[in-house]
């Protein structure tokens, strides 16, 4: 196994350098000082090290800005260059300032609207993480929304899944004799880790069935309106293709607020529709 070329702490600071320079257009040592609690000398050393070892042509010092700006040839080396990376920094910053009132990373003009996190106990999550890592079965007590009753289930979990509204674990259920999604907030008590798994990720047919979701502007929109929506979502030729698998397809549609059974009477409210519904319909049953 080859040695990782960059220390984790330094890698995070290098990534912050790229993200701030690209999306704010001005990088100073204060960004690193406030974000990571390091001294000015270390922050300056990090920027110089980034320029010397990672991307010599990415940043230009601008004396009028009193900071670094991205060059015209700026090319992300340790990030992807997507806006999500910057927005993720803003989101994490808000989380930190809730705990540390004195923390000021320079992003005070941002607020986040997020759903309340469902009630998940560390006592529940820890055994599941361990079971996934060690490929073991877990005995859980689960409350199903179907009948509201608590029942014992022995599962072989293989993946934790985070959707915009909840966390669940994908697992083989010995009672159902198939793969199911178990919502973490509906697990009661403390999961009991057992022996090795019966069925793993490789046997999960739905998980290993790749699918492509095709989204397109609502055809009821005018041409100009459709063009705006296409630009909003970064569509190419009026289509957005999202790679996923059969086990996750309905969660992806939920994330885009698409209900295949209900069409908003107002196309400006609907905005986007599923372009390949018939292809995906077999995988959209609950």
N, C-alpha and C positions, 0 to 999 in steps of 0.2 A: 504494500500500500504506500503510495507516494505521499510525502509530507505536504500538508496544506501550505500553500505559498505565502499566505497573509494571515497574521493573527486575527482572531475574531473581532477584538475590540478595535483594531486598526481598520479592519474591513468595514465595520459599521461607520467609522468616521470618514473613510474614503467615499462610501456611498452617500453620506450626508453632503459631502463636498459636491458631488455630481448633481444631486437632486436640487440643492439650493441654488447652485450656479445656473442650472438649466431653467428652473421654473420661477425663480425670483429675479434672475439677471444680475445679482450682486451677492458675492460671498465675502464675508469678513471672518476674522478669527473669533469674533464674538459669537457667531453661529455655533462653532464647535465648543467654545467655552461654556455657553449656556446650555447646550444640548447634552454635553458629556461630563461637565464638571471638571474640565482639565484647565491647566494654566495657559496663559497667552503664549508662552514660549513653546509649549507642546503643540498648541493649535497651529502656530506658524510653521513648526517643524513638519506637522502632518500635511499641510498644504504644499510645502516645498517637496516633501517626499512623494506626494501624489504626482506632482508635475515632473519629478525626476524619474520615477519608476513606473508610473501607470499610464499617464497621458500627457506628454510634454507640450502638446499643442492645443490642449482643451481650454486653458484659462489664460486670460490677459489681464494684467493689473491696470486698472483705470484710476489715475490720480484724482480725477474729478469725482468719481464715485467713492473714492477711498476704499476700494475693494476690488475683488476679481470679478470679471464678467466672462461669459462663455465666448469663445472665439467663433468666427463664422464656420470654422471646420469642426466645431465641437461634436464629438462622437462618444456616447456613453460606453464606458468600458466595464463598469461593475454594476450598472443598473440597466434597465431596459429602455428607459426614456419615455415611459408612459406617465400620464398625469396621475394615475392611481398611486404611484409611488410617493408623489408629493402630498397628495390628499391623505395618504396613510400616515405620513409624518405629522400632519396637522391633527389627525384623529388621535394618535398616540400622545401628542403634546397636550391635548385637552385632558386626556386621562391622567397624565402626570400632574397637571396643575390643580386638579381636583384634590389630590393628596398633598402636594407641596405648594402651599399658597405663595411662597416667595419665588417660585420658579418662573423665570421669564425667558422664553426662547425666542421672543420676537414675533410670535404668531397670534397676538391678542385679538386680531380682527377676524376671528373665525369662530363659528359655532357649529355644532353637529346635532342633527336630529336623528336619533337612533331608538329602535324599540327597546323596551326593558328586557334585560337578559333573564331568561327563564331560570327558575330556582334549581341550581345544580350544586350538590354538596361535594367537597373534595373527597369525602369518604366513599362516594360512589364512583367518581371519575378515576381515582388512583388505581383501584383494582382492575378497571377496564383497560387502562393504559398498560398496566403490567401484563394483563392477559394477552393483549394484542402483541406486545413486544415478545413475550415468551411463547406465543402460539398455544395458549391453554384455554380450556373450557371454563365457563363461569356460570354459577348458579345464582339467578337473580329472582327477586320478587317484583312483578311488573303489573301495573294497573293499565288495562286497555281501555281506550275511549269507547270501544264497541259496547261493552257491557258494564264498565265501571268497576269491575271486580278485580281484586288482587289475586294473582296466580303465580305459581312458581314456574320458572322457565330455565332450562339449561341451554346456554347459547355458546357458540364459538365465534367470538367477535374478530373482525379483521380490519375494520377501518372506522375511525371517528369522522363524522361528516358535519360540517358547519354550513348551515343555510342562513339567509338573512334573518330568519325568525327563530331558529332553534338549532340545537345540537342533537344529533342522534348517532347511534352506533349501528353499523351494518354487521349483521351476524347470521350465522346458520342457527335456526331454532329446531331443537330436537322434537319438540311437541308438534310444530307445524310441518316438520320435515321439509323445510325450505328456508330460503334466505329472507329475512325481514329487517325492517328498520325499527329500532327501539329508541324512543325518545328518552333522553337522559333524565329529564325532570319527572318522568313517570316511573322510574325505578325506585323502589322502596327498600329501606334497610341498607345493609352493606353487602355488595356482591361477594360471593365466596368462590375463590379460585380453585379449580379442580385440576384434572390431569390434561394431557395433550388434547388439542382440538380434534373434532371428528371430521369437520369439513372446513377448508380454508378459503382464501380468496380465489385460488386457482379454480375451484369447483363452482364458484358463483357465476352462473351463466349470464345473468343480467349485467353484473358488474363488468364482465369481459366481453360484452356486446357493444362495440363502439357505434355511436349514432351521431348524426349531424343535425342540429336544429337550424332551420332556415327562417329567419325573421324578415319581414318586409313591411313597408308603410301600408297603412290601411288603404285599400284601393278606392275608398270613398273620398279620400282627400283630393284636393286639387293638385295639379302638377307641381305648383310652387310649394304648397304645404308638404307634399311628399318629399320634395327635395330637401326641405328643412329637416324633416325627421330623419332622412337618410344621412344627412350630415351629422345630426345629433349622435347617432349610433355608429358613425364611421362605416356606413355600408358601402359596398362596392357594387356598382351596377344595380342599385336598388335592393340589395340583399345583404344580410348579415348571417354568416355561418358560424355556429358555435359548436365546437366539438365536445361531446360528453359521452355518457354511456347509458344503457337502458335503465340502470338502477337510479340514475340521478336526473333523468330528463324532465320529470314533472317538477322537481325542485328548481331547475333552471327556469322553467316557464313561470313558476311562482315568483321567482326573483324579478322577472320582467313584467309581473302583474298581468299575465295572460291566462285567462280562463277559457278553455276550449268550448265550454258549454254556454258561455254568456258573451254576447257581443254588445259593447256599449253603443247605445243609440246615437251618441255623438262621436263622429270619427275623430274629432280633435281630442276627445277623451280617450278613445281607444288607441290611436296613434300607430301602433304596430300590431301585426297579426302573425300567426304561424303559417308559413308558406307550404310546409310539407306535412300537414296534419294527417293525411291518410297513411303516410309512411310510418308516422310515429304513434298512431292511434293504438296499436296493440300493446304499447308500453305505457299507456296513460291510464290504466285501470288501477284502482286502489284496492 
